[in-house]
Structures are given as structure tokens and as C-alpha cells.
Amino acid sequence: MNEIIRWLLEGEPWIAYRTRVDLLHQSETEPEVLRARNAMLQHPNIQSLLAELTNWPGVVISSHKSAGQPFHKLSFLAEVGLAS
């Protein structure tokens, strides 16, 4: 395994998870992938985003520029592999 992949696997759980799935082409059912996904789901940052999105859609917005908008948070969660 090259040092860049190793470095990615040592990163935040969502980076490790996507590295395993997207770069190493590991199956979602492989133990390493399941552990990475579980670590991602348990991470305080992901838990915080999920908690913030429980009131979806929330307050009506007047601008879409802020990264703090709920739809940006939802988009991030989808990009890291969370679905339903």
C-alpha cells in the first residue's frame, strides 16, 4: 500500500471510509469497510450534523452561500456515503 493511501486511511473516519470504497474498491460488506463506516457514524462531527438535520428543512433561508445551511450539511453527509 503506498504512503498516500496509508495517510488517507489514517485520516478522519469519513476519509478512511471513502478511501476504502472509492480508491481501494473494497466491498461495503468487508470488515474493514464496516469498521470504517461505523467509526464515521459514531464520530462527534457526523453525530452533530445528523442532530442538526433532525428539524429538516428548518428555517427558510434567504441565501444559499453559507456552508452552515442545512442543505450543504445534508449534501456532505450524502457525499461521504450516508443514505436514509
N, C-alpha and C positions, 0 to 999 in steps of 0.2 A: 504494500500500500504506500503510495507516495506521501510525502510530508504535507502537501496541501490538503489531501483528503483526511489525513490524520488530524490536522489542525481543525478542519471543519467539524469532524466528529467530536472534538473536544470543546466545541463552542456551545452556544445556547441550545437547549433541547430541540427547539424547532429547526435549528440549522442542522443538527445531527440527524433528526428525523428525515428532513427533505434530502440531505446528502445520501442517506441510505436508500431512499426510494428513487430519487431522480438521477443521482450520479452513479451509485453502485448497483442500481436496478434490482434491489432486494425486494422480495415479496412482502406484502403487508402482513403476511402470516408468520414470517420468520421471527424467532425470539428477539433478535437484536432490534428489529424494527418495532416490535410490540413494546419493548422496554423503552425505546426512544420516544414512541408516541405517548406512553404512559407518563414518562418524565415531562414531556411537553404539556400534557393535560394537567399535571399537578403543579406546574410552575406558577409561582405567585403572579407573574405578569399576565399569563394566559387566564388564570382564575379571575384576576381583576377585570380584564376585558370582557370575559363572559358575564361577570356580575353587572358590569355597566350596561351590557346589552339586554338585560332581562326586561327593561322597560321599552323595548323597541316599539315604535320608532322614536319615542321620546318627544322632546321639544321640537317644534317646527323651526327650521333653520332659514337664515336669510342669505347665507354664503356657504359655499362648499370648499373654501380654501383651507380651513383649519384641519390639521391632522387629528384633532380631538373629536371630530364629528363621528357620530356612531357608524355611519356607513363606511368610513375609512377603517374603523376598527373591525367591522364585520368583514370587509374585504381582506384585511390582513389575516384574520382567522381562517378565511376560506383559502387564501394563498398558502398557508402553512399546512393545510390538509384537514381542517375540521369541517365536517359536513353533518348537518342535522343533529 
